[in-house]
Amino acid sequence: MNILFFLTPKENVVYLKDTDTLAEAMETMKKYRYQSVPIICVADGHYIGTITEGDVLWWLRNHPREMIGELTKAQITDIERRRDNEPVRVDARMEDLLDIIVQQNFVPVLDDQKCFIGIVTRKDVIGYLRKKVDKASRMNSQKDGIDIRAAL
């Protein structure tokens, strides 16, 4: 199976630009209720990394209260990130994707020039696998003459 089957294209993904400020990042995370958001370079479309709520909270903790007014000046690329979501190339094997998606909520997908083209979410992968399991269960139930829906 090709990972493009699971791809949410860039135009449907909430992401931040490397030129955004910390205040803009916080507003985006609040608006969409996301705990982490990918950061994309405006100039070339490359994936830079992932900013998380934790990264923002650590920045706030490490800066005196008088620095809070600096939220509109601090660039998100200046914020120390604990860990970026590991990306995969568009031609990655499904096994590689699954190894990564176990560890993070979404996997950034990059093209041959390392440009961000979208994400694969853990939710989409689990939903697909759930349908496969349900289908296999129904097939086994029919083979055994058991209606699983009636048994539940």
WOWOTA-V566561 format. One record per residue. SS is DSSP state (hx for helix, st for strand, lp for the rest). D_FIRST is the distance of its C-alpha to the first C-alpha in Angstrom with 2 decimals. Layout:
SS	D_FIRST
SS	D_FIRST
//
This chain:
lp	0.00
lp	3.80
hx	6.53
hx	8.63
hx	7.64
hx	9.82
lp	12.28
st	15.90
st	17.65
hx	20.75
hx	23.14
hx	22.12
lp	22.35
lp	25.69
st	26.52
st	29.76
st	31.24
lp	32.87
lp	36.14
lp	36.07
st	38.64
hx	38.38
hx	39.99
hx	37.32
hx	34.57
hx	36.39
hx	36.86
hx	33.17
hx	32.19
hx	34.94
hx	34.11
hx	30.43
lp	31.05
lp	28.42
lp	29.02
st	27.15
st	26.47
st	24.98
st	27.62
st	27.14
lp	29.69
lp	31.48
lp	32.52
lp	29.28
lp	26.40
st	25.37
st	24.17
st	27.26
st	26.40
st	26.53
st	29.81
st	30.31
hx	33.15
hx	34.27
hx	34.62
hx	36.78
hx	38.84
hx	39.56
hx	40.67
hx	42.97
hx	44.32
lp	45.09
lp	46.98
lp	50.41
hx	50.95
hx	52.56
hx	49.26
hx	47.56
hx	49.02
hx	46.97
hx	43.67
hx	43.88
lp	44.55
lp	42.07
st	38.94
hx	35.71
hx	35.08
hx	38.33
lp	37.14
lp	36.16
lp	32.63
lp	32.09
lp	28.41
lp	25.86
lp	22.28
lp	20.28
lp	18.05
st	14.91
st	14.52
lp	12.21
lp	10.73
lp	10.36
lp	8.20
hx	6.59
hx	9.78
hx	11.93
hx	11.08
hx	11.85
hx	14.97
hx	16.19
hx	15.58
lp	17.76
lp	20.56
lp	20.51
lp	20.16
st	18.13
st	16.44
st	17.69
st	15.43
st	17.42
lp	17.49
lp	19.02
lp	22.45
lp	21.54
st	22.08
st	20.73
st	18.42
st	17.52
st	16.27
st	13.65
st	15.83
hx	16.01
hx	17.20
hx	14.16
hx	11.85
hx	14.67
hx	15.21
hx	11.79
hx	12.33
hx	15.88
hx	15.17
hx	13.23
hx	16.29
hx	18.70
hx	17.43
hx	17.68
hx	21.08
hx	22.32
hx	21.44
hx	23.27
hx	26.11
hx	26.60
hx	26.67
hx	29.29
lp	31.14
lp	30.72
lp	29.97
hx	28.23
hx	29.27
hx	32.84
hx	32.72
lp	31.76
//
